Amino acid sequence: MNSPMTPPPPRRSSKVSRTPAPLIPRKVQFDWSQTPLEWIPGQPFASHFINEINLLLPAGEFWFCKLYNKALPHITDEKLREDVQMFIRQEAMHARAHGAAIAEYLHAHDIETDSNTAQEDKLFEVLLADNPFGRKLPKFLEKRWLVFRLGIVAAIEHMTCVLGNYVLSQEWKDADPVLLDLLRWHGAEEVEHRCVAFDVYRHLGGRYPSRYYLASIAMPAIFGLWVHGAAHIMKQDPQFADRKPSAFRPWIWLEWQRQAKAGQLPSPFKLLRDELTFFSPWYDPVKEGSTEEALAYLNQSPAASRAGR
């Protein structure tokens, strides 16, 4: 590991990688023993809404790792191969950190998560598996199916970059510092590696028309899963007993926007606007965030510092 005074290694030349510096996988440690379920004081809706991220992410990020390990043999650019290897290690750490939050934090507060996470597991292990629904694909379709799924990841990674920018700038009054650090560490790494998924997709033959319809599928699905999972947590909080939380009840969507106006959540309309840049033929992930701002947080993240990086 380089000392703080040692300049980073020079960036390898590359025709396809636009990641501006070598990616660094950071081991992190979080102590969940003092984190309250309502981690934003006085804001149960926003607390539960954001806590759903812990349920939503682990299965998908482990699936990312499997998918990009399959993609590695097809990548011919040396710098992009290095990006992907470090991307895999970062995503694996994200999955483990959020998985630990489920086991050590949400379960400690008696939140039932298995019925929700089982849905995510089924999505990635059955529908989006190498052999979807257990049916082996013909050989000539294997790479096409790989690139199709890489396009879905590219769309999702754009969404996580947008959310990463949000959490790096958002201030929640008196919020629990441990959960806040989890969000900002993860968000900063999403901004840091924002180019990788898109670069791989294009390198392996992904084109604009397919990117357009894949994003049209992925983005509404993520919004729906997020609200569905948040409702699942709210159902277990007596404060919401009379509201009967459900993604199919308009009040939860209206409350999301109301909470956004109050500064507690990202506005669904602003998220949508920021995510629409992915649909442009001139989309460039480099312009979607600041590596310098991401690294500024990562260099002082309590969890990363506690683990000694």
N, C-alpha and C positions, 0 to 999 in steps of 0.2 A: 504494500500500500504506500502510495506517495505521501511524504510529509507535507504539512500545509504550505511549506516554502518551496516545494518542488513543483515546477510547472507541469500541467497535464501532458501526457504523451501527444505527439502530433496526430492530427486527424488523418486517417488513411484516405488516399484519394479514392473517389467512388463516382460512378456515373449514375447510380440509382439511389444511394442513401443520402437523405437530407438531414439526418440527425447530426447536429452541429458539434457534438463532443462525445467521447466514449461514455456509454452508460455505466452506472455503478449499481450493482445489487447491494442493498443495505439491509442487514439484519436488524430487526427491531424487537423491542420488548415493551409490553404494556402491563401495568399493574391495575387490574380492574376492581380491586377489593373495596375501594372507596367511591366508585362511580355510581351515582343514583340512576334509577330508570328514567326519571324525568331530568335528564342531564342539562337541559336548558331550564332553569328555575322558572316556574309559573307558566311553562309552555308545553303542556303534555302533547298536543297535536304535533307540533314541530319536532319534539323529542322523538316520538314514536315514528313519525314520517321519515326522519333521517336514520333512525335505528334500523329501519327496514333494509338499508344498504348492507348491513351485516348479513342478512338472510339472503339477499339477492346475489351477492358477488362470488362467494367461494366456489360454487359449482361451475359458474361460467369461466372463472379465471383458471381453474384447473383444466377445464376443457381447452382454453386458449393454449395452455402449455403443451397439451397432447397434440393439438392441431399444428402448432408451429414446429414441434419436433418432427412431424411428418413433412412439413414444408422444407426443412433445412436441406435435405439432399437435392432439392430442385433449385436452390439459390446459388447462382454462379458468381455473384459479386462478393468479394472478401469482406469489405466493410459492412455490407448489409447482413452477411452471415454473423458477424460479431454483434451487430445490433440485435439480431434476433436471439442469439444465445443469452445476451444480457436481459433482453425483454422477457424471456421465459423465466429467468431467475427472479426478476422483479415481480412478475405476475404470480409466481408461486408463493413469494413472500406475502403478497397482498392477500391471497386466498388463505394462507395460514393465519395471518393476523386477524382477519375477519372471522375465521372459524374459531379462533380462541376467544374472540369477543362473544360469540354465541355461547360457547361452553362455559366461560368463566364470568361472564357479565349477565347476559340475558337469562340463562338458566338459573343463575344465582338469584334473580328476581322472579323466578317461577314463570317465565314466559315460555310457552310451548312453541317450539320452532319446527319440529320434525315434519308436520303435515305440510308446512310451507316449503321447506327446503327439499322435500321429496318431489315436489312439482318441478323445481329447478333441475334436480338430478335427472328426472325423466326427460325433460326437454333436451338436455345435452347428451345424455347417455343413450337415448332411444331415437328421438327425432333427428338430432344433428350428429349422430354417431357415424363412424366410418361406414358401417353397414346399417343404414336407417331402418328402424323397425325390425332389425335382425335379418334383413334381406341383403345378401352379398351383391354388390354392384358389378356389372361387367367391367373388364379391365379398362376398356377405352373411356369409361365414365369416371374412373377413380380420380384422375387429376382435375377433371372438370368439377367434380363434387368438392374436391379440396379447395379449388379457387373460389367456388361459390361460397363456401363457408368462410374463407379468408375475407371475402367482401363483406359478409355480415360483421366480422370482427372489426374491419376497418370503420364501418359505420358506428359500431358501439364505441370504439376507441375515440372517435370524434366526440361522441356524447360525453364520455368520461373526461376528455380534455376540457370541454365546456364546463362541466361540474367542478373540475380541478381548479379552473380559473375562479369560479365562484367561491369555493371554500377558502382559497388563499386570500381573498379580499374581504370575506364576510366576517363581521364581528357579532358574536352572541354574548350578551351581557351576563356575566357571572357563570358562563358555561363551564362544565366539567373539563379541566385541562387535558385529561387523558383521552377522552373521546374526541376532543377538538384536535389533539395532536394526531390521532389515528386518521381523521379526515384530511388534515392538511398534509401529512406525510404522503398519504396515498394520492391525494390530488396533485401534489407537486411532482410525483413520479409519473403520473399520467401526462402532465404537461411536458415533462422532460422527454418522455419517449413517444410523443404524439405523432411522429412521422413514421414510425416503424411499420405499423400495420398497413398503412396506405402504400408505403414504398414496396412492401412485399406483394401486396395485391397487384399493383401495376407491373412489377417485375415478372410475375408469373402469368401475366396475360389478361388480367382484369381490365375491363374497358368501361367507358363512361355509361353506356346504356344499362348495363347490368348493375353498376354501382348505384344508379338512380333507383331501380326497382328494389334492390336489396335494402337500401336505406329506407324506402317506403314501407318495407316489412319490419325491419329491425327497430326503428325508432318508436312507432306506436306500440309495438310489443313491449319494449322496455318501460314506457310510461305506464302501460296497463299492469305489468307485473309489479312495478314499484307501488302503485296505489293499492293493488290487491294485497300485497304483503303488509303495507302499513295498516290497512284495515284489519288484517289478522292480528296484529299486535294490539290495536286499539280495542278489539273485541274482548281482550283480556284485562282491560283497565275499567274498573267500575265507573270512572268518570264519563265513559262513553256508552254506558249500558243502554240509555234511552235513545241513542242515535242509531243503534244497530249498524255498525260500520260495514260497508261493502263498496267495492269498486263500481257496483252497478247502481249505487244511490247517488244522486246528483250532489247532495250536501258535501260529500267528501272532496269533490273536485272544486266546488265553490269555496269551501273552507281553505283549501290549498291556496287559492288565489287571494283570499282575504288575509291569510297568514303571510303571503308574499308582500302584500301592500304594507303590512305591519313590520316588514323587515326581518321576518323569522325564517322564511324559505325562499328559494329561487322562484321567480314567477314562471308558471308553465308557458306563458306567452313569450317571455324573454328567452327561455330555454329553446323554445321552438324556433324563434327568430335566429338565435345564434347557431342552431344546428342546421338551418337551411343552407348555410354556406357550403355544406358538403354536397349539395345538389348541383352546384355550379360546375360547368366544364373546366373552369379555371381554379378550382379548389386547390389550395396549397396549405398543408398542415403547418408549415413553418410559421405562417402568419397568424395561427390560431392561439398562440400563447408566447410567453417569454421564458426561455430557458434560464436566463439570468435570475428572474424572480423565483422560479422553481428551485434553483440551486441555493438561493439565498435562504429559503426556508429549510431545505434539506440539510444545510450545513449547521443549523441550530435546532433541529428537531430534538426534543427531549428523548423520545423513544430511540432514535438512531444514535444519539450520543450515549445513552445508557447501555446500548449494546456494543459500544466501541466501534461501530461501523464495520 
